[in-house]
């Protein structure tokens, strides 16, 4: 199991940050992702593995004035 924003999600072999975002339905173009407290650059989502027991935090970035 992994946790995404505090909610459990089944872990599978080969899981990446991109796959977690797709499984959870995060499609907003401006996202910030942390894996175990460390920021993951957007260009690394496809190649960054998520291991069993990891914690993923996804934050929607909203701009405004």
C-alpha positions as CSV (number, residue, x, y, z in Angstrom):
1,X,0.0,0.0,0.0
2,X,1.0,3.6,-0.6
3,X,-0.7,6.7,0.6
4,X,-1.8,9.5,-1.7
5,X,-2.8,12.7,0.2
6,X,-3.4,10.5,3.2
7,X,-5.6,7.9,1.5
8,X,-4.5,4.4,0.8
9,X,-3.9,3.1,-2.7
10,X,-2.8,-0.4,-3.7
11,X,0.8,-0.6,-4.7
12,X,1.9,-2.6,-7.8
13,X,5.4,-3.5,-9.1
14,X,6.8,-0.8,-11.4
15,X,4.4,2.0,-10.2
16,X,5.6,5.5,-11.1
17,X,4.5,9.0,-10.1
18,X,2.8,9.4,-13.5
19,X,0.7,6.2,-13.0
20,X,-0.3,7.3,-9.5
21,X,-1.6,10.6,-10.9
22,X,-3.5,8.8,-13.6
23,X,-5.0,6.3,-11.2
24,X,-6.2,9.1,-8.9
25,X,-7.5,11.2,-11.8
26,X,-5.2,14.2,-11.3
27,X,-5.3,16.0,-14.7
28,X,-4.9,19.6,-13.6
29,X,-2.0,21.1,-15.5
30,X,-0.4,22.8,-12.6
31,X,0.5,20.2,-9.9
32,X,3.2,19.9,-7.4
33,X,4.2,16.4,-6.3
34,X,6.1,15.3,-3.2
35,X,7.3,11.7,-2.7
36,X,8.2,11.0,0.9
37,X,8.5,14.8,1.5
38,X,10.8,15.5,-1.5
39,X,9.7,17.4,-4.5
40,X,9.5,15.5,-7.8
41,X,10.1,17.6,-11.0
42,X,7.4,17.3,-13.6
43,X,9.9,15.9,-16.2
44,X,10.6,13.0,-13.8
45,X,7.0,11.8,-13.1
46,X,7.3,9.1,-15.8
47,X,10.6,7.7,-14.5
48,X,10.3,8.2,-10.7
49,X,9.3,4.9,-9.0
50,X,6.9,4.7,-6.1
51,X,7.7,1.9,-3.7
52,X,5.5,0.0,-1.3
53,X,4.9,2.1,1.8
54,X,5.7,5.5,0.1
55,X,3.7,8.6,0.8
56,X,2.7,10.8,-2.2
57,X,1.4,14.3,-1.7
58,X,-0.3,16.0,-4.7
59,X,-1.0,19.8,-4.6
60,X,-3.0,21.7,-7.1
61,X,-1.3,25.0,-7.9
62,X,-3.7,27.9,-8.4
63,X,-2.6,31.4,-9.5
64,X,-4.6,34.5,-9.1
65,X,-4.6,38.0,-7.8
